[in-house]
C-alpha cells in the first residue's frame, strides 16, 4: 500500500498524471496507485497506456520517478550499475540478463539484447540501399576470391 516513499515521490509533482507515472516507475500496482491518489483505476490505466505528452517547459515529468533513493540507478563499488526493478520491468529485462549499454551525448543508453538488435537493424537499414543484400554481396566476393585462388593454383602448379 502507500509508503512514505510514495508521498515523497509525489508531493511536488504538478499533475495527477505525473504522480501516476512516478508511482508506476517505482513498481506500484495500478490498483494501489488509484487507492493512494483516491482516483479511479481507469484513470491510472489511461495514463499508463497512452502516449506520454511532451513537457511544455519547466521541469520534465520524467524526472519524477527518480525522486526517491529506491528508484535511483546506482553505481556499485565494482563499477556495475543497479537499475530499479520498475525500470527493469519496463525494459522487459529478466533478472541476471545481460544488457547492452553505450555512452551517447553525455548519457548512457541501456537496452535489452532484443532492443539493441532492433536498433542495429534500423541503423543498417538506414545506410544499406534498398534491394542490396550484404550477405549475397559477401558470398559473391568470396566466390570470386576462391576462383582466383584456384586459377593461380592451376597456373602455378601448387
DRENTORKOL-3810 file (N, C-alpha, C; in nm, 4 decimals):
REM DRENTORKOL-3810
@n.u->0.0840; n.v->-0.1186; n.w->0.0000; ca.u->0.0000; ca.v->0.0000; ca.w->0.0000; c.u->0.0878; c.v->0.1239; c.w->0.0000
@n.u->0.0311; n.v->0.2351; n.w->0.0492; ca.u->0.1025; ca.v->0.3623; ca.w->0.0430; c.u->0.2219; c.v->0.3609; c.w->0.1373
@n.u->0.3338; n.v->0.4063; n.w->0.0873; ca.u->0.4565; ca.v->0.4145; ca.w->0.1638; c.u->0.4966; c.v->0.5601; c.w->0.1773
@n.u->0.5810; n.v->0.5873; n.w->0.2741; ca.u->0.6335; ca.v->0.7233; ca.w->0.2887; c.u->0.7074; c.v->0.7646; c.w->0.1618
@n.u->0.7721; n.v->0.6681; n.w->0.0964; ca.u->0.8452; ca.v->0.6982; ca.w->-0.0267; c.u->0.7496; c.v->0.7473; c.w->-0.1359
@n.u->0.6274; n.v->0.6934; n.w->-0.1376; ca.u->0.5293; ca.v->0.7372; ca.w->-0.2362; c.u->0.4925; c.v->0.8832; c.w->-0.2134
@n.u->0.4764; n.v->0.9205; n.w->-0.0864; ca.u->0.4445; ca.v->1.0603; ca.w->-0.0541; c.u->0.5577; c.v->1.1526; c.w->-0.0981
@n.u->0.6818; n.v->1.1127; n.w->-0.0666; ca.u->0.7964; ca.v->1.1955; ca.w->-0.1059; c.u->0.8077; c.v->1.2064; c.w->-0.2576
@n.u->0.7809; n.v->1.0966; n.w->-0.3277; ca.u->0.7959; ca.v->1.0949; ca.w->-0.4735; c.u->0.6893; c.v->1.1778; c.w->-0.5441
@n.u->0.5748; n.v->1.1983; n.w->-0.4810; ca.u->0.4641; ca.v->1.2657; ca.w->-0.5495; c.u->0.4310; c.v->1.4041; c.w->-0.4955
@n.u->0.4856; n.v->1.4424; n.w->-0.3813; ca.u->0.4397; ca.v->1.5661; ca.w->-0.3160; c.u->0.4613; c.v->1.6921; c.w->-0.3999
@n.u->0.5678; n.v->1.7000; n.w->-0.4792; ca.u->0.5966; ca.v->1.8214; ca.w->-0.5557; c.u->0.5612; c.v->1.8104; c.w->-0.7037
@n.u->0.4962; n.v->1.7032; n.w->-0.7426; ca.u->0.4622; ca.v->1.6856; ca.w->-0.8841; c.u->0.3370; c.v->1.7656; c.w->-0.9172
@n.u->0.3374; n.v->1.8293; n.w->-1.0351; ca.u->0.2308; ca.v->1.9239; ca.w->-1.0669; c.u->0.0977; c.v->1.8618; c.w->-1.1097
@n.u->0.0992; n.v->1.7391; n.w->-1.1612; ca.u->-0.0236; ca.v->1.6809; ca.w->-1.2147; c.u->-0.0456; c.v->1.5409; c.w->-1.1610
@n.u->-0.1704; n.v->1.4982; n.w->-1.1657; ca.u->-0.2038; ca.v->1.3612; ca.w->-1.1255; c.u->-0.1340; c.v->1.2618; c.w->-1.2176
@n.u->-0.1286; n.v->1.2938; n.w->-1.3469; ca.u->-0.0624; ca.v->1.2036; ca.w->-1.4419; c.u->0.0845; c.v->1.1843; c.w->-1.4055
@n.u->0.1501; n.v->1.2919; n.w->-1.3659; ca.u->0.2910; ca.v->1.2814; ca.w->-1.3259; c.u->0.3053; c.v->1.1930; c.w->-1.2033
@n.u->0.2118; n.v->1.2063; n.w->-1.1102; ca.u->0.2151; ca.v->1.1233; ca.w->-0.9888; c.u->0.1932; c.v->0.9770; c.w->-1.0240
@n.u->0.0996; n.v->0.9520; n.w->-1.1143; ca.u->0.0731; ca.v->0.8139; ca.w->-1.1575; c.u->0.1981; c.v->0.7535; c.w->-1.2198
@n.u->0.2626; n.v->0.8271; n.w->-1.3086; ca.u->0.3840; ca.v->0.7760; ca.w->-1.3744; c.u->0.4961; c.v->0.7515; c.w->-1.2739
@n.u->0.5106; n.v->0.8413; n.w->-1.1782; ca.u->0.6160; ca.v->0.8263; ca.w->-1.0778; c.u->0.5936; c.v->0.7010; c.w->-0.9957
@n.u->0.4711; n.v->0.6786; n.w->-0.9525; ca.u->0.4416; ca.v->0.5608; ca.w->-0.8708; c.u->0.4564; c.v->0.4320; c.w->-0.9522
@n.u->0.4137; n.v->0.4358; n.w->-1.0777; ca.u->0.4286; ca.v->0.3177; ca.w->-1.1637; c.u->0.5765; c.v->0.2857; c.w->-1.1838
@n.u->0.6590; n.v->0.3890; n.w->-1.2004; ca.u->0.8028; ca.v->0.3674; ca.w->-1.2188; c.u->0.8663; c.v->0.3073; c.w->-1.0947
@n.u->0.8041; n.v->0.3301; n.w->-0.9808; ca.u->0.8547; ca.v->0.2721; ca.w->-0.8558; c.u->0.8070; c.v->0.1284; c.w->-0.8367
@n.u->0.7226; n.v->0.0811; n.w->-0.9293; ca.u->0.6769; ca.v->-0.0572; ca.w->-0.9230; c.u->0.5408; c.v->-0.0751; c.w->-0.8578
@n.u->0.4684; n.v->0.0336; n.w->-0.8299; ca.u->0.3372; ca.v->0.0232; ca.w->-0.7672; c.u->0.2355; c.v->-0.0337; c.w->-0.8661
@n.u->0.1457; n.v->-0.1151; n.w->-0.8156; ca.u->0.0391; ca.v->-0.1710; ca.w->-0.8987; c.u->-0.0638; c.v->-0.0623; c.w->-0.9282
@n.u->-0.1322; n.v->-0.0771; n.w->-1.0419; ca.u->-0.2308; ca.v->0.0239; ca.w->-1.0825; c.u->-0.3388; c.v->0.0449; c.w->-0.9762
@n.u->-0.3906; n.v->-0.0647; n.w->-0.9215; ca.u->-0.4965; ca.v->-0.0532; ca.w->-0.8206; c.u->-0.4461; c.v->0.0200; c.w->-0.6964
@n.u->-0.3226; n.v->-0.0069; n.w->-0.6557; ca.u->-0.2648; ca.v->0.0614; ca.w->-0.5398; c.u->-0.2468; c.v->0.2100; c.w->-0.5676
@n.u->-0.2079; n.v->0.2436; n.w->-0.6903; ca.u->-0.1927; ca.v->0.3851; ca.w->-0.7278; c.u->-0.3279; c.v->0.4551; c.w->-0.7193
@n.u->-0.4312; n.v->0.3913; n.w->-0.7719; ca.u->-0.5650; ca.v->0.4504; ca.w->-0.7689; c.u->-0.6108; c.v->0.4745; c.w->-0.6255
@n.u->-0.5907; n.v->0.3770; n.w->-0.5379; ca.u->-0.6304; ca.v->0.3940; ca.w->-0.3971; c.u->-0.5493; c.v->0.5043; c.w->-0.3308
@n.u->-0.4187; n.v->0.5050; n.w->-0.3552; ca.u->-0.3313; ca.v->0.6046; ca.w->-0.2926; c.u->-0.3684; c.v->0.7464; c.w->-0.3342
@n.u->-0.3971; n.v->0.7667; n.w->-0.4626; ca.u->-0.4300; ca.v->0.9004; ca.w->-0.5126; c.u->-0.5798; c.v->0.9317; c.w->-0.5053
@n.u->-0.6597; n.v->0.8332; n.w->-0.4606; ca.u->-0.8040; ca.v->0.8487; ca.w->-0.4483; c.u->-0.8670; c.v->0.8860; c.w->-0.5829
@n.u->-0.8329; n.v->0.8077; n.w->-0.6840; ca.u->-0.8867; ca.v->0.8269; ca.w->-0.8182; c.u->-0.9337; c.v->0.6922; c.w->-0.8701
@n.u->-1.0005; n.v->0.6926; n.w->-0.9859; ca.u->-1.0493; ca.v->0.5690; ca.w->-1.0447; c.u->-0.9342; c.v->0.4907; c.w->-1.1098
@n.u->-0.9434; n.v->0.3583; n.w->-1.1055; ca.u->-0.8453; ca.v->0.2707; ca.w->-1.1681; c.u->-0.8311; c.v->0.3047; c.w->-1.3162
@n.u->-0.9447; n.v->0.3333; n.w->-1.3834; ca.u->-0.9426; ca.v->0.3613; ca.w->-1.5262; c.u->-0.8545; c.v->0.4810; c.w->-1.5585
@n.u->-0.8532; n.v->0.5806; n.w->-1.4705; ca.u->-0.7681; ca.v->0.6977; ca.w->-1.4939; c.u->-0.6212; c.v->0.6573; c.w->-1.4903
@n.u->-0.5861; n.v->0.5724; n.w->-1.3955; ca.u->-0.4476; ca.v->0.5236; ca.w->-1.3857; c.u->-0.4119; c.v->0.4466; c.w->-1.5122
@n.u->-0.4999; n.v->0.3573; n.w->-1.5530; ca.u->-0.4747; ca.v->0.2771; ca.w->-1.6723; c.u->-0.4583; c.v->0.3659; c.w->-1.7950
@n.u->-0.5467; n.v->0.4637; n.w->-1.8110; ca.u->-0.5385; ca.v->0.5528; ca.w->-1.9272; c.u->-0.4052; c.v->0.6260; c.w->-1.9329
@n.u->-0.3600; n.v->0.6756; n.w->-1.8198; ca.u->-0.2328; ca.v->0.7491; ca.w->-1.8164; c.u->-0.1170; c.v->0.6571; c.w->-1.8531
@n.u->-0.1190; n.v->0.5348; n.w->-1.8022; ca.u->-0.0060; ca.v->0.4438; ca.w->-1.8238; c.u->-0.0071; c.v->0.3769; c.w->-1.9604
@n.u->-0.1189; n.v->0.3776; n.w->-2.0305; ca.u->-0.1229; ca.v->0.3099; ca.w->-2.1604; c.u->-0.1208; c.v->0.4048; c.w->-2.2796
@n.u->-0.1515; n.v->0.5310; n.w->-2.2598; ca.u->-0.1480; ca.v->0.6240; ca.w->-2.3733; c.u->-0.0076; c.v->0.6799; c.w->-2.3893
@n.u->0.0187; n.v->0.7383; n.w->-2.5044; ca.u->0.1491; ca.v->0.8003; ca.w->-2.5275; c.u->0.1680; c.v->0.9147; c.w->-2.4305
@n.u->0.2895; n.v->0.9267; n.w->-2.3788; ca.u->0.3198; ca.v->1.0340; ca.w->-2.2849; c.u->0.3288; c.v->1.1667; c.w->-2.3575
@n.u->0.2673; n.v->1.2702; n.w->-2.3034; ca.u->0.2794; ca.v->1.4015; ca.w->-2.3661; c.u->0.4184; c.v->1.4574; c.w->-2.3446
@n.u->0.4616; n.v->1.5427; n.w->-2.4372; ca.u->0.5910; ca.v->1.6077; ca.w->-2.4224; c.u->0.5772; c.v->1.7238; c.w->-2.3242
@n.u->0.6749; n.v->1.7418; n.w->-2.2342; ca.u->0.6672; ca.v->1.8524; ca.w->-2.1399; c.u->0.6643; c.v->1.9857; c.w->-2.2145
@n.u->0.5905; n.v->2.0803; n.w->-2.1597; ca.u->0.5769; ca.v->2.2110; ca.w->-2.2225; c.u->0.6774; c.v->2.3107; c.w->-2.1698
@n.u->0.7751; n.v->2.2678; n.w->-2.1010; ca.u->0.8748; ca.v->2.3586; ca.w->-2.0456; c.u->0.8835; c.v->2.3367; c.w->-1.8962
@n.u->0.9813; n.v->2.3996; n.w->-1.8343; ca.u->0.9989; ca.v->2.3798; ca.w->-1.6913; c.u->1.0518; c.v->2.2412; c.w->-1.6628
@n.u->1.0232; n.v->2.1895; n.w->-1.5468; ca.u->1.0749; ca.v->2.0602; ca.w->-1.5062; c.u->0.9984; c.v->1.9481; c.w->-1.5751
@n.u->1.0681; n.v->1.8595; n.w->-1.6380; ca.u->1.0055; ca.v->1.7482; ca.w->-1.7094; c.u->0.9483; c.v->1.6485; c.w->-1.6106
@n.u->0.8328; n.v->1.5929; n.w->-1.6439; ca.u->0.7707; ca.v->1.4940; ca.w->-1.5566; c.u->0.8533; c.v->1.3665; c.w->-1.5492
@n.u->0.9380; n.v->1.3432; n.w->-1.6486; ca.u->1.0160; ca.v->1.2201; ca.w->-1.6494; c.u->1.1137; c.v->1.2133; c.w->-1.5337
@n.u->1.1444; n.v->1.3259; n.w->-1.4696; ca.u->1.2365; ca.v->1.3254; ca.w->-1.3568; c.u->1.1702; c.v->1.2710; c.w->-1.2316
@n.u->1.0396; n.v->1.2680; n.w->-1.2276; ca.u->0.9671; ca.v->1.2306; ca.w->-1.1075; c.u->1.0046; c.v->1.0943; c.w->-1.0502
@n.u->1.0194; n.v->0.9878; n.w->-1.1305; ca.u->1.0471; ca.v->0.8573; ca.w->-1.0711; c.u->1.1787; c.v->0.8513; c.w->-0.9948
@n.u->1.2674; n.v->0.9454; n.w->-1.0150; ca.u->1.3979; ca.v->0.9383; ca.w->-0.9530; c.u->1.4102; c.v->1.0274; c.w->-0.8305
@n.u->1.2961; n.v->1.0637; n.w->-0.7701; ca.u->1.2976; ca.v->1.1495; ca.w->-0.6532; c.u->1.3302; c.v->1.0737; c.w->-0.5251
@n.u->1.3170; n.v->0.9420; n.w->-0.5245; ca.u->1.3438; ca.v->0.8645; ca.w->-0.4044; c.u->1.4664; c.v->0.7770; c.w->-0.4266
@n.u->1.5333; n.v->0.7430; n.w->-0.3178; ca.u->1.6528; ca.v->0.6593; ca.w->-0.3283; c.u->1.6211; c.v->0.5216; c.w->-0.3856
@n.u->1.5002; n.v->0.4695; n.w->-0.3565; ca.u->1.4638; ca.v->0.3361; ca.w->-0.4050; c.u->1.4558; c.v->0.3310; c.w->-0.5572
@n.u->1.4304; n.v->0.4443; n.w->-0.6218; ca.u->1.4088; ca.v->0.4453; ca.w->-0.7661; c.u->1.5282; c.v->0.4977; c.w->-0.8450
@n.u->1.6413; n.v->0.5186; n.w->-0.7796; ca.u->1.7573; ca.v->0.5736; ca.w->-0.8499; c.u->1.8537; c.v->0.4628; c.w->-0.8909
@n.u->1.8960; n.v->0.4643; n.w->-1.0168; ca.u->2.0046; ca.v->0.3717; ca.w->-1.0542; c.u->2.1290; c.v->0.4066; c.w->-0.9725
@n.u->2.2058; n.v->0.3049; n.w->-0.9367; ca.u->2.3246; ca.v->0.3285; ca.w->-0.8543; c.u->2.4462; c.v->0.2593; c.w->-0.9151
@n.u->2.5606; n.v->0.3253; n.w->-0.9060; ca.u->2.6870; ca.v->0.2654; ca.w->-0.9465; c.u->2.7466; c.v->0.2008; c.w->-0.8220
@n.u->2.7775; n.v->0.0726; n.w->-0.8333; ca.u->2.8319; ca.v->-0.0028; ca.w->-0.7213; c.u->2.9845; c.v->0.0120; c.w->-0.7181
@n.u->3.0479; n.v->-0.0250; n.w->-0.6055; ca.u->3.1938; ca.v->-0.0112; ca.w->-0.5947; c.u->3.2718; c.v->-0.0828; c.w->-0.7047
@n.u->3.2159; n.v->-0.1938; n.w->-0.7570; ca.u->3.2867; ca.v->-0.2667; ca.w->-0.8633; c.u->3.2604; c.v->-0.2068; c.w->-1.0015
@n.u->3.1837; n.v->-0.0961; n.w->-1.0073; ca.u->3.1554; ca.v->-0.0307; ca.w->-1.1343; c.u->3.0272; c.v->-0.0762; c.w->-1.2006
@n.u->2.9634; n.v->-0.1786; n.w->-1.1462; ca.u->2.8371; ca.v->-0.2236; ca.w->-1.2039; c.u->2.7271; c.v->-0.1230; c.w->-1.1703
@n.u->2.6219; n.v->-0.1249; n.w->-1.2502; ca.u->2.5096; ca.v->-0.0342; ca.w->-1.2301; c.u->2.3866; c.v->-0.1166; c.w->-1.1945
@n.u->2.3201; n.v->-0.0784; n.w->-1.0879; ca.u->2.1966; ca.v->-0.1438; ca.w->-1.0465; c.u->2.0824; c.v->-0.0516; c.w->-1.0869
@n.u->1.9873; n.v->-0.1059; n.w->-1.1636; ca.u->1.8734; ca.v->-0.0247; ca.w->-1.2043; c.u->1.7515; c.v->-0.0662; c.w->-1.1222
@n.u->1.6582; n.v->0.0259; n.w->-1.1002; ca.u->1.5390; ca.v->-0.0072; ca.w->-1.0219; c.u->1.4577; c.v->-0.1184; c.w->-1.0860
@n.u->1.3914; n.v->-0.1980; n.w->-1.0038; ca.u->1.3094; ca.v->-0.3092; ca.w->-1.0539; c.u->1.2029; c.v->-0.2604; c.w->-1.1501
@n.u->1.1429; n.v->-0.1447; n.w->-1.1226; ca.u->1.0379; ca.v->-0.0930; ca.w->-1.2116; c.u->1.0936; c.v->-0.0620; c.w->-1.3501
@n.u->1.2145; n.v->-0.0084; n.w->-1.3556; ca.u->1.2762; ca.v->0.0220; ca.w->-1.4843; c.u->1.3127; c.v->-0.1072; c.w->-1.5576
@n.u->1.3644; n.v->-0.2053; n.w->-1.4837; ca.u->1.3961; ca.v->-0.3350; ca.w->-1.5449; c.u->1.2700; c.v->-0.3980; c.w->-1.6028
@n.u->1.1600; n.v->-0.3868; n.w->-1.5289; ca.u->1.0329; ca.v->-0.4413; ca.w->-1.5767; c.u->0.9884; c.v->-0.3686; c.w->-1.7031
@n.u->1.0023; n.v->-0.2362; n.w->-1.7038; ca.u->0.9644; ca.v->-0.1567; ca.w->-1.8205; c.u->1.0479; c.v->-0.1956; c.w->-1.9427
@n.u->1.1756; n.v->-0.2262; n.w->-1.9223; ca.u->1.2625; ca.v->-0.2692; ca.w->-2.0318; c.u->1.2305; c.v->-0.4112; c.w->-2.0783
@n.u->1.1638; n.v->-0.4872; n.w->-1.9924; ca.u->1.1404; ca.v->-0.6275; ca.w->-2.0222; c.u->1.2634; c.v->-0.7114; c.w->-1.9923
@n.u->1.3495; n.v->-0.6605; n.w->-1.9032; ca.u->1.4737; ca.v->-0.7295; ca.w->-1.8680; c.u->1.4480; c.v->-0.8300; c.w->-1.7560
@n.u->1.4986; n.v->-0.9483; n.w->-1.7741; ca.u->1.4852; ca.v->-1.0538; ca.w->-1.6742; c.u->1.6016; c.v->-1.0463; c.w->-1.5759
@n.u->1.5816; n.v->-1.0904; n.w->-1.4510; ca.u->1.6927; ca.v->-1.0918; ca.w->-1.3552; c.u->1.8115; c.v->-1.1713; c.w->-1.4098
@n.u->1.9302; n.v->-1.1145; n.w->-1.3999; ca.u->2.0514; ca.v->-1.1798; ca.w->-1.4479; c.u->2.0798; c.v->-1.1584; c.w->-1.5954
@n.u->1.9868; n.v->-1.0972; n.w->-1.6686; ca.u->2.0061; ca.v->-1.0750; ca.w->-1.8122; c.u->2.1167; c.v->-0.9723; c.w->-1.8353
@n.u->2.1968; n.v->-0.9966; n.w->-1.9383; ca.u->2.2999; ca.v->-0.9016; ca.w->-1.9778; c.u->2.2359; c.v->-0.7950; c.w->-2.0645
@n.u->2.2611; n.v->-0.6687; n.w->-2.0318; ca.u->2.2056; ca.v->-0.5574; ca.w->-2.1077; c.u->2.3146; c.v->-0.4914; c.w->-2.1896
@n.u->2.2744; n.v->-0.4335; n.w->-2.3007; ca.u->2.3669; ca.v->-0.3551; ca.w->-2.3807; c.u->2.3681; c.v->-0.2122; c.w->-2.3283
@n.u->2.4830; n.v->-0.1466; n.w->-2.3329; ca.u->2.4921; ca.v->-0.0076; ca.w->-2.2869; c.u->2.6023; c.v->0.0639; c.w->-2.3629
@n.u->2.5761; n.v->0.1904; n.w->-2.3961; ca.u->2.6812; ca.v->0.2723; ca.w->-2.4534; c.u->2.6558; c.v->0.4185; c.w->-2.4208
@n.u->2.7617; n.v->0.4967; n.w->-2.4248; ca.u->2.7548; ca.v->0.6395; ca.w->-2.3948; c.u->2.7072; c.v->0.7134; c.w->-2.5174
@n.u->2.6184; n.v->0.8092; n.w->-2.4970; ca.u->2.5704; ca.v->0.8925; ca.w->-2.6064; c.u->2.5325; c.v->1.0288; c.w->-2.5491
@n.u->2.5955; n.v->1.1326; n.w->-2.6022; ca.u->2.5644; ca.v->1.2700; ca.w->-2.5619; c.u->2.5720; c.v->1.2915; c.w->-2.4113
@n.u->2.6714; n.v->1.2338; n.w->-2.3479; ca.u->2.6906; ca.v->1.2532; ca.w->-2.2043; c.u->2.6022; c.v->1.1680; c.w->-2.1168
@n.u->2.5211; n.v->1.0801; n.w->-2.1769; ca.u->2.4350; ca.v->0.9909; ca.w->-2.1006; c.u->2.4643; c.v->0.8476; c.w->-2.1367
@n.u->2.3926; n.v->0.7574; n.w->-2.0756; ca.u->2.4104; ca.v->0.6151; ca.w->-2.1033; c.u->2.2796; c.v->0.5606; c.w->-2.1577
@n.u->2.2872; n.v->0.4902; n.w->-2.2702; ca.u->2.1724; ca.v->0.4238; ca.w->-2.3295; c.u->2.1816; c.v->0.2785; c.w->-2.2882
@n.u->2.0796; n.v->0.2273; n.w->-2.2204; ca.u->2.0777; ca.v->0.0889; ca.w->-2.1731; c.u->1.9598; c.v->0.0181; c.w->-2.2380
@n.u->1.9840; n.v->-0.1027; n.w->-2.2883; ca.u->1.8762; ca.v->-0.1754; ca.w->-2.3555; c.u->1.8963; c.v->-0.3252; c.w->-2.3423
@n.u->1.7872; n.v->-0.3981; n.w->-2.3603; ca.u->1.7947; ca.v->-0.5437; ca.w->-2.3671; c.u->1.8619; c.v->-0.5818; c.w->-2.4987
@n.u->1.9007; n.v->-0.7064; n.w->-2.5111; ca.u->1.9611; ca.v->-0.7526; ca.w->-2.6367; c.u->1.8631; c.v->-0.7368; c.w->-2.7524
@n.u->1.7353; n.v->-0.7636; n.w->-2.7265; ca.u->1.6341; ca.v->-0.7519; ca.w->-2.8310; c.u->1.6249; c.v->-0.6074; c.w->-2.8803
@n.u->1.6224; n.v->-0.5124; n.w->-2.7879; ca.u->1.6149; ca.v->-0.3710; ca.w->-2.8271; c.u->1.7432; c.v->-0.3284; c.w->-2.8977
@n.u->1.8577; n.v->-0.3771; n.w->-2.8511; ca.u->1.9852; ca.v->-0.3446; ca.w->-2.9163; c.u->1.9878; c.v->-0.3974; c.w->-3.0587
@n.u->1.9367; n.v->-0.5187; n.w->-3.0774; ca.u->1.9317; ca.v->-0.5794; ca.w->-3.2109; c.u->1.8417; c.v->-0.4964; c.w->-3.3027
@n.u->1.7241; n.v->-0.4569; n.w->-3.2531; ca.u->1.6336; ca.v->-0.3737; ca.w->-3.3343; c.u->1.6998; c.v->-0.2421; c.w->-3.3722
@n.u->1.7719; n.v->-0.1813; n.w->-3.2787; ca.u->1.8390; ca.v->-0.0540; ca.w->-3.3058; c.u->1.9468; c.v->-0.0726; c.w->-3.4129
@n.u->2.0245; n.v->-0.1818; n.w->-3.4013; ca.u->2.1291; ca.v->-0.2090; ca.w->-3.5004; c.u->2.0679; c.v->-0.2359; c.w->-3.6381
@n.u->1.9590; n.v->-0.3118; n.w->-3.6415; ca.u->1.8938; ca.v->-0.3412; ca.w->-3.7684; c.u->1.8397; c.v->-0.2132; c.w->-3.8325
@n.u->1.7842; n.v->-0.1254; n.w->-3.7515; ca.u->1.7324; ca.v->0.0016; ca.w->-3.8047; c.u->1.8459; c.v->0.0856; c.w->-3.8609
@n.u->1.9618; n.v->0.0849; n.w->-3.7913; ca.u->2.0760; ca.v->0.1607; ca.w->-3.8412; c.u->2.1246; c.v->0.1046; c.w->-3.9748
@n.u->2.1412; n.v->-0.0269; n.w->-3.9822; ca.u->2.1884; ca.v->-0.0891; ca.w->-4.1063; c.u->2.0898; c.v->-0.0617; c.w->-4.2188
@n.u->1.9610; n.v->-0.0715; n.w->-4.1898; ca.u->1.8595; ca.v->-0.0430; ca.w->-4.2917; c.u->1.8690; c.v->0.0998; c.w->-4.3426
@n.u->1.9119; n.v->0.1910; n.w->-4.2553; ca.u->1.9198; ca.v->0.3312; ca.w->-4.2970; c.u->2.0414; c.v->0.3605; c.w->-4.3847
@n.u->2.1439; n.v->0.2741; n.w->-4.3825; ca.u->2.2651; ca.v->0.3007; ca.w->-4.4610; c.u->2.2853; c.v->0.2052; c.w->-4.5779
@n.u->2.2142; n.v->0.0934; n.w->-4.5804; ca.u->2.2265; ca.v->-0.0017; ca.w->-4.6909; c.u->2.1146; c.v->0.0274; c.w->-4.7907
@n.u->2.1479; n.v->0.0501; n.w->-4.9172; ca.u->2.0443; ca.v->0.0797; ca.w->-5.0163; c.u->1.9424; c.v->-0.0335; c.w->-5.0267
@n.u->1.8197; n.v->0.0034; n.w->-5.0563; ca.u->1.7134; ca.v->-0.0955; ca.w->-5.0707; c.u->1.7465; c.v->-0.1898; c.w->-5.1862
@n.u->1.7172; n.v->-0.3173; n.w->-5.1657; ca.u->1.7413; ca.v->-0.4167; ca.w->-5.2693; c.u->1.8818; c.v->-0.4752; c.w->-5.2656
@n.u->1.9691; n.v->-0.4230; n.w->-5.1781; ca.u->2.1054; ca.v->-0.4742; ca.w->-5.1677; c.u->2.1094; c.v->-0.5766; c.w->-5.0559
@n.u->2.1685; n.v->-0.6924; n.w->-5.0835; ca.u->2.1850; ca.v->-0.7961; ca.w->-4.9830; c.u->2.3333; c.v->-0.8067; c.w->-4.9504
@n.u->2.3692; n.v->-0.7647; n.w->-4.8313; ca.u->2.5098; ca.v->-0.7711; ca.w->-4.7928; c.u->2.5600; c.v->-0.9150; c.w->-4.7883
@n.u->2.4740; n.v->-1.0072; n.w->-4.7521; ca.u->2.5122; ca.v->-1.1482; ca.w->-4.7473; c.u->2.5443; c.v->-1.1975; c.w->-4.8881
@n.u->2.4560; n.v->-1.1676; n.w->-4.9837; ca.u->2.4799; ca.v->-1.2100; ca.w->-5.1219; c.u->2.6061; c.v->-1.1458; c.w->-5.1773
@n.u->2.6280; n.v->-1.0182; n.w->-5.1476; ca.u->2.7488; ca.v->-0.9496; ca.w->-5.1933; c.u->2.8737; c.v->-1.0154; c.w->-5.1352
@n.u->2.8686; n.v->-1.0492; n.w->-5.0069; ca.u->2.9828; ca.v->-1.1141; ca.w->-4.9424; c.u->3.0095; c.v->-1.2513; c.w->-5.0038
@n.u->2.9043; n.v->-1.3282; n.w->-5.0253; ca.u->2.9211; ca.v->-1.4607; ca.w->-5.0860; c.u->2.9775; c.v->-1.4503; c.w->-5.2277
@n.u->2.9275; n.v->-1.3549; n.w->-5.3042; ca.u->2.9774; ca.v->-1.3367; ca.w->-5.4406; c.u->3.1254; c.v->-1.2989; c.w->-5.4385
@n.u->3.1628; n.v->-1.2105; n.w->-5.3471; ca.u->3.3029; ca.v->-1.1693; ca.w->-5.3348; c.u->3.3891; c.v->-1.2890; c.w->-5.2962
@n.u->3.3437; n.v->-1.3700; n.w->-5.2014; ca.u->3.4211; ca.v->-1.4868; ca.w->-5.1594; c.u->3.4343; c.v->-1.5880; c.w->-5.2730
@n.u->3.3287; n.v->-1.6069; n.w->-5.3529; ca.u->3.3358; ca.v->-1.6979; ca.w->-5.4678; c.u->3.4415; c.v->-1.6523; c.w->-5.5676
@n.u->3.4453; n.v->-1.5202; n.w->-5.5941; ca.u->3.5473; ca.v->-1.4662; ca.w->-5.6860; c.u->3.6879; c.v->-1.4906; c.w->-5.6312
@n.u->3.7059; n.v->-1.4744; n.w->-5.4994; ca.u->3.8372; ca.v->-1.4981; ca.w->-5.4379; c.u->3.8772; c.v->-1.6451; c.w->-5.4506
@n.u->3.7821; n.v->-1.7349; n.w->-5.4293; ca.u->3.8107; ca.v->-1.8783; ca.w->-5.4416; c.u->3.8470; c.v->-1.9124; c.w->-5.5859
@n.u->3.7719; n.v->-1.8580; n.w->-5.6811; ca.u->3.8020; ca.v->-1.8828; ca.w->-5.8226; c.u->3.9409; c.v->-1.8308; c.w->-5.8576
@n.u->3.9786; n.v->-1.7141; n.w->-5.8075; ca.u->4.1120; ca.v->-1.6582; ca.w->-5.8341; c.u->4.2206; c.v->-1.7463; c.w->-5.7724
@n.u->4.1977; n.v->-1.7943; n.w->-5.6491; ca.u->4.2942; ca.v->-1.8837; ca.w->-5.5849; c.u->4.3101; c.v->-2.0126; c.w->-5.6653
@n.u->4.1996; n.v->-2.0707; n.w->-5.7110; ca.u->4.2040; ca.v->-2.1945; ca.w->-5.7902; c.u->4.2753; c.v->-2.1708; c.w->-5.9229
@n.u->4.2518; n.v->-2.0557; n.w->-5.9869; ca.u->4.3196; ca.v->-2.0224; ca.w->-6.1127; c.u->4.4699; c.v->-2.0149; c.w->-6.0899
@n.u->4.5128; n.v->-1.9487; n.w->-5.9813; ca.u->4.6561; ca.v->-1.9367; ca.w->-5.9529; c.u->4.7163; c.v->-2.0743; c.w->-5.9252
@n.u->4.6460; n.v->-2.1601; n.w->-5.8593; ca.u->4.6959; ca.v->-2.2957; ca.w->-5.8328; c.u->4.7152; c.v->-2.3713; c.w->-5.9640
@n.u->4.6177; n.v->-2.3628; n.w->-6.0535; ca.u->4.6284; ca.v->-2.4309; ca.w->-6.1836; c.u->4.7470; c.v->-2.3762; c.w->-6.2637
@n.u->4.7619; n.v->-2.2434; n.w->-6.2651; ca.u->4.8699; ca.v->-2.1810; ca.w->-6.3442; c.u->5.0053; c.v->-2.2101; c.w->-6.2857
@n.u->5.0181; n.v->-2.2114; n.w->-6.1560; ca.u->5.1483; ca.v->-2.2258; ca.w->-6.0915; c.u->5.1783; c.v->-2.3697; c.w->-6.0515
@n.u->5.0774; n.v->-2.4553; n.w->-6.0588; ca.u->5.1005; ca.v->-2.5955; ca.w->-6.0277; c.u->5.1254; c.v->-2.6212; c.w->-5.8800
@n.u->5.0684; n.v->-2.5434; n.w->-5.7941; ca.u->5.0902; ca.v->-2.5633; ca.w->-5.6496; c.u->5.0175; c.v->-2.6772; c.w->-5.5995
END
